[in-house]
Amino acid sequence: RIFRNEGMDPKHNPEFTSIELYQAYANYAEIMDLVEDMYRSMTLEICKAPVIPYGDNQIDMASPWKRYTMIEAVKMYSGEDYHDWADDAAARAVAKEKHVELPAVKTKGAILVEFFDAFVEENLIQPTFIYDYPVENSPLAKRKPEDPAFTERFEYFINATEFGNAFSELNDPIDQKQRFQKQVEMRAKGDDEAGMMDDDFINALEYGMPPTGGMGIGIDR
């Protein structure tokens, strides 16, 4: 059971139930496969059929889940390509043109997430993985070696609702401390959902943590 002093909306409650799991020597791609296999087997065991009727939708849990990077999904549903934004200022200009709310910290990556919220999530009816999230809103996820502006993180969506969050765990104490410091700066600039410094966690990482895939599943959803 978890309590987080954050905002409330129809899909988020400050007090909720979560299951977390970690797998040593795994990465986010392996956790993605685990999620898909787990939901498929649970559906067949509990519902005795691969398709779940929910409201006006028929949710197909057995077919291969769709997988898109956040950049791909935003381009698909909004027509905007992150790679066309030359810098933070260009991203802000496009957001204003598209009437997308600007985040507290107005960087390209943070604005990409706002585009996702505005244009993409409501369309994700069938089970879908969205992966490779910007580093700005993924303070505990390992950076992608080929593109350090993004992280090895995914969330999965069913019936236009996020059900879980997972990533390759960040096990570099130096990078983690810098990320925490950035979160503190974001909070000082008005981002109420930014994190805080956790010296005990940094100390634990300095002793050592293997490459690990981790995931949190929102049970209430």
C-alpha positions as CSV (number, residue, x, y, z in Angstrom):
1,R,0.0,0.0,0.0
2,I,1.5,3.4,-1.0
3,F,0.7,7.0,-0.3
4,R,2.3,9.7,-2.5
5,N,1.6,13.4,-1.8
6,E,0.8,14.1,-5.4
7,G,-2.1,15.4,-7.5
8,M,-5.4,13.6,-8.0
9,D,-7.4,13.0,-11.2
10,P,-9.8,10.3,-12.5
11,K,-6.9,7.9,-13.1
12,H,-4.6,8.8,-10.1
13,N,-5.3,8.5,-6.4
14,P,-2.6,9.5,-3.8
15,E,-3.2,6.3,-1.9
16,F,-3.0,3.1,-4.0
17,T,-1.9,-0.5,-4.2
18,S,1.1,-1.5,-6.2
19,I,3.1,-4.7,-6.9
20,E,6.8,-4.2,-7.6
21,L,9.2,-6.7,-8.9
22,Y,12.9,-6.7,-9.8
23,Q,14.9,-9.2,-11.9
24,A,18.7,-9.1,-11.6
25,Y,20.7,-9.2,-14.9
26,A,17.6,-8.3,-16.9
27,N,16.8,-5.1,-18.8
28,Y,13.6,-3.3,-19.8
29,A,13.2,-5.4,-23.0
30,E,13.1,-8.6,-21.0
31,I,10.6,-7.1,-18.5
32,M,8.5,-6.1,-21.5
33,D,8.4,-9.7,-22.6
34,L,7.6,-10.8,-19.0
35,V,4.6,-8.4,-18.8
36,E,3.1,-9.5,-22.1
37,D,3.5,-13.2,-21.2
38,M,2.0,-12.6,-17.7
39,Y,-1.1,-10.8,-18.9
40,R,-1.7,-13.3,-21.7
41,S,-1.5,-16.3,-19.3
42,M,-3.6,-14.5,-16.6
43,T,-6.3,-13.7,-19.1
44,L,-6.6,-17.2,-20.3
45,E,-6.5,-18.6,-16.8
46,I,-9.1,-16.2,-15.3
47,C,-11.3,-15.3,-18.2
48,K,-10.9,-18.6,-20.1
49,A,-10.7,-16.6,-23.4
50,P,-8.1,-14.3,-25.0
51,V,-10.4,-11.3,-25.5
52,I,-11.9,-9.3,-22.6
53,P,-15.1,-7.2,-23.3
54,Y,-14.9,-3.9,-21.4
55,G,-17.5,-1.2,-22.1
56,D,-17.7,-0.7,-25.9
57,N,-14.3,-2.3,-26.4
58,Q,-13.0,-5.8,-27.0
59,I,-9.5,-6.0,-25.5
60,D,-7.4,-8.6,-27.2
61,M,-4.8,-9.8,-24.6
62,A,-3.4,-12.7,-26.6
63,S,-2.3,-11.1,-29.9
64,P,1.2,-9.5,-29.9
65,W,1.1,-6.2,-28.1
66,K,1.9,-3.0,-30.0
67,R,5.3,-1.4,-29.2
68,Y,6.2,2.2,-30.0
69,T,8.8,4.6,-28.7
70,M,7.4,7.8,-27.2
71,I,8.7,9.7,-30.2
72,E,7.0,7.3,-32.7
73,A,3.7,7.5,-30.8
74,V,3.7,11.3,-30.6
75,K,4.5,11.6,-34.3
76,M,1.8,9.1,-35.2
77,Y,-1.0,10.8,-33.3
78,S,0.0,14.5,-33.3
79,G,2.0,14.8,-36.5
80,E,4.9,16.4,-34.7
81,D,8.4,14.9,-34.8
82,Y,10.6,15.4,-31.8
83,H,13.6,15.3,-34.1
84,D,12.4,18.4,-35.9
85,W,12.6,20.5,-32.8
86,A,16.0,22.2,-33.0
87,D,16.1,23.1,-29.3
88,D,14.0,23.8,-26.2
89,A,12.8,27.1,-27.6
90,A,11.6,25.4,-30.8
91,A,9.7,22.8,-28.8
92,R,8.0,25.5,-26.7
93,A,6.9,27.3,-29.9
94,V,5.4,24.1,-31.4
95,A,3.6,23.4,-28.0
96,K,2.1,26.8,-28.0
97,E,1.0,26.4,-31.7
98,K,-0.7,23.0,-30.8
99,H,-2.2,24.4,-27.6
100,V,-0.2,21.9,-25.5
101,E,0.3,22.8,-21.9
102,L,3.9,23.7,-21.1
103,P,5.5,21.8,-18.1
104,A,7.1,23.5,-15.2
105,V,10.6,22.7,-16.7
106,K,10.2,23.6,-20.4
107,T,12.8,21.3,-22.0
108,K,12.3,19.3,-25.3
109,G,12.0,16.0,-23.4
110,A,9.5,17.3,-20.9
111,I,7.4,18.9,-23.7
112,L,7.5,15.5,-25.6
113,V,5.8,13.9,-22.5
114,E,3.1,16.7,-22.6
115,F,2.4,15.9,-26.3
116,F,2.0,12.3,-25.4
117,D,-0.5,13.1,-22.7
118,A,-2.4,15.4,-25.0
119,F,-2.5,13.3,-28.2
120,V,-1.6,9.7,-27.6
121,E,-2.8,8.1,-24.4
122,E,-6.6,8.3,-25.2
123,N,-6.0,6.2,-28.4
124,L,-4.2,3.3,-26.7
125,I,-7.2,0.9,-26.4
126,Q,-5.5,-2.4,-27.2
127,P,-2.5,-3.4,-25.0
128,T,0.5,-1.2,-26.0
129,F,4.0,-0.6,-24.8
130,I,5.4,2.9,-25.0
131,Y,9.1,2.9,-24.4
132,D,12.2,5.1,-24.4
133,Y,11.1,8.0,-22.2
134,P,13.0,11.3,-21.8
135,V,15.5,11.5,-19.0
136,E,13.8,14.5,-17.6
137,N,10.8,12.5,-16.2
138,S,12.6,9.2,-15.6
139,P,15.0,9.9,-12.7
140,L,15.5,6.2,-11.7
141,A,15.9,4.7,-15.2
142,K,19.2,3.9,-17.0
143,R,20.1,6.1,-19.9
144,K,20.1,4.6,-23.4
145,P,23.8,4.2,-24.4
146,E,23.2,5.4,-27.9
147,D,21.0,8.4,-26.9
148,P,21.6,9.7,-23.3
149,A,18.7,12.1,-23.6
150,F,16.4,9.1,-23.3
151,T,16.1,6.2,-20.9
152,E,15.4,2.4,-21.0
153,R,11.9,2.9,-19.6
154,F,8.5,1.8,-20.7
155,E,4.9,2.1,-19.6
156,Y,2.1,-0.1,-20.8
157,F,-1.5,1.0,-21.6
158,I,-4.8,-0.9,-21.9
159,N,-8.1,0.8,-22.6
160,A,-6.4,4.3,-22.6
161,T,-5.1,3.8,-19.1
162,E,-1.5,3.3,-17.9
163,F,-1.3,0.0,-15.9
164,G,2.4,-0.2,-15.1
165,N,5.8,1.4,-15.3
166,A,9.2,-0.3,-15.8
167,F,12.8,0.3,-16.7
168,S,16.3,-0.8,-16.6
169,E,17.3,0.3,-13.1
170,L,19.9,3.1,-12.9
171,N,22.8,1.5,-11.0
172,D,25.4,4.2,-11.5
173,P,25.6,6.2,-8.2
174,I,27.2,9.2,-9.8
175,D,24.6,9.6,-12.5
176,Q,21.8,8.9,-9.9
177,K,23.0,11.6,-7.6
178,Q,23.1,14.1,-10.5
179,R,19.5,13.0,-11.4
180,F,18.3,13.6,-7.9
181,Q,20.0,17.0,-7.9
182,K,18.1,17.8,-11.1
183,Q,14.9,16.7,-9.5
184,V,15.5,19.1,-6.6
185,E,16.1,21.9,-9.0
186,M,12.8,21.1,-10.9
187,R,10.9,21.0,-7.6
188,A,12.3,24.5,-6.8
189,K,11.1,25.7,-10.1
190,G,7.5,24.6,-9.4
191,D,7.3,21.0,-10.4
192,D,5.3,19.5,-7.5
193,E,5.9,15.9,-8.8
194,A,9.7,16.1,-9.0
195,G,11.6,14.0,-6.6
196,M,14.0,14.8,-3.8
197,M,17.5,13.8,-2.8
198,D,17.9,10.3,-1.3
199,D,21.4,10.0,0.2
200,D,20.7,6.5,1.7
201,F,19.9,5.2,-1.8
202,I,23.0,6.8,-3.3
203,N,25.0,5.2,-0.5
204,A,23.5,1.7,-1.2
205,L,24.3,2.1,-5.0
206,E,27.9,2.9,-4.1
207,Y,28.2,-0.6,-2.5
208,G,26.9,-2.1,-5.7
209,M,23.8,-3.1,-7.6
210,P,23.8,-5.6,-10.6
211,P,22.1,-4.6,-13.9
212,T,18.4,-5.0,-13.0
213,G,15.0,-4.7,-14.6
214,G,12.3,-3.4,-12.4
215,M,8.6,-2.9,-12.7
216,G,5.6,-1.4,-10.7
217,I,2.0,-2.6,-11.5
218,G,-0.9,-0.4,-10.4
219,I,-3.4,-2.9,-8.9
220,D,-6.3,-0.4,-8.4
221,R,-6.5,0.2,-12.2
